[in-house]
Amino acid sequence: MASTPTPNSLNAMGPCQGCRNMRQLQLVTYFRNVGMLFARRTITIRGNFCRECIHKRFWEFAGKNVLLGPWGMISLVVTPLYLIQNTWTYGRALYKLRGAVE
């Protein structure tokens, strides 16, 4: 019995949750830390995105992590971990979409 491709599988087509264009998609999750002196906030985005939206969201989250992330004791530790995790997710998603038609 053949299974239908889901947006999580390789080469799945569907509407991108970022730009709404029909493209090949990859499920990604990015994290951003907003550090405050005595508190912190984590912002998460998870969705099936096309290659272009994966780039856009990664650089948006990376830039804001660097600027707004390390302002606090816990945030000083968490922000680099989020940067590493986001970079790993970004690289893995681009590898899986390496043959995607744009």
C-alpha positions as CSV (number, residue, x, y, z in Angstrom):
1,M,0.0,0.0,0.0
2,A,1.5,3.3,-1.1
3,S,1.6,6.1,1.4
4,T,1.0,9.7,0.5
5,P,3.8,12.1,1.3
6,T,3.4,14.3,4.3
7,P,5.0,17.8,4.6
8,N,7.6,16.3,6.9
9,S,8.9,13.9,4.3
10,L,11.5,14.6,1.7
11,N,10.4,16.2,-1.5
12,A,6.8,16.8,-0.2
13,M,5.0,19.5,-2.0
14,G,2.5,21.9,-0.4
15,P,1.8,25.5,0.6
16,C,4.7,27.0,2.5
17,Q,3.6,28.4,5.9
18,G,5.7,31.4,5.4
19,C,5.0,32.6,1.8
20,R,2.0,30.4,0.9
21,N,3.6,29.4,-2.4
22,M,3.5,25.7,-3.6
23,R,7.0,24.4,-3.0
24,Q,8.9,21.5,-1.6
25,L,8.8,21.8,2.2
26,Q,10.8,20.9,5.2
27,L,9.7,21.0,8.8
28,V,11.9,23.3,10.9
29,T,11.8,24.7,14.4
30,Y,13.8,27.7,15.4
31,F,14.2,29.2,18.9
32,R,15.0,32.8,19.9
33,N,15.9,34.0,23.4
34,V,15.1,37.5,24.7
35,G,17.2,38.1,27.7
36,M,16.2,40.7,30.3
37,L,18.3,41.4,33.4
38,F,16.1,39.3,35.7
39,A,13.9,37.4,33.3
40,R,14.0,35.8,29.9
41,R,11.6,34.8,27.2
42,T,11.8,32.1,24.6
43,I,10.1,32.6,21.2
44,T,9.6,29.5,19.0
45,I,8.6,29.1,15.4
46,R,7.8,25.7,13.9
47,G,6.4,25.0,10.5
48,N,6.7,23.6,7.1
49,F,8.8,26.1,5.1
50,C,10.3,26.3,1.6
51,R,14.0,26.9,1.1
52,E,13.6,30.7,0.8
53,C,11.6,31.0,4.0
54,I,14.0,28.7,5.9
55,H,16.8,31.2,5.0
56,K,14.7,34.2,6.0
57,R,13.6,32.8,9.3
58,F,17.0,31.5,10.2
59,W,18.8,34.9,9.7
60,E,15.9,36.7,11.5
61,F,16.2,34.5,14.5
62,A,20.0,34.4,14.5
63,G,20.3,38.2,14.3
64,K,17.8,38.8,17.1
65,N,19.5,36.1,19.2
66,V,22.8,37.9,19.0
67,L,21.3,41.3,19.7
68,L,18.7,40.5,22.3
69,G,19.7,37.2,23.6
70,P,22.6,37.4,26.1
71,W,21.2,40.0,28.5
72,G,20.9,38.0,31.8
73,M,22.7,35.2,33.6
74,I,20.7,32.3,32.3
75,S,20.3,33.9,28.9
76,L,24.1,34.1,28.7
77,V,24.1,30.3,28.6
78,V,20.9,29.6,26.7
79,T,21.5,32.0,23.7
80,P,24.6,30.2,22.4
81,L,22.8,26.8,22.7
82,Y,19.9,28.2,20.7
83,L,22.3,29.5,18.1
84,I,23.9,26.1,17.8
85,Q,20.6,24.3,17.6
86,N,19.2,26.7,15.0
87,T,22.3,26.4,12.9
88,W,22.1,22.6,13.0
89,T,18.4,22.7,12.0
90,Y,19.2,25.1,9.2
91,G,22.0,23.0,7.8
92,R,19.9,19.8,8.0
93,A,16.9,21.4,6.3
94,L,19.0,22.8,3.5
95,Y,20.7,19.4,3.0
96,K,17.3,17.7,2.7
97,L,16.1,20.4,0.2
98,R,19.3,20.4,-1.8
99,G,17.5,19.2,-5.0
100,A,14.3,21.3,-4.5
101,V,13.0,23.3,-7.4
102,E,12.5,27.0,-6.5
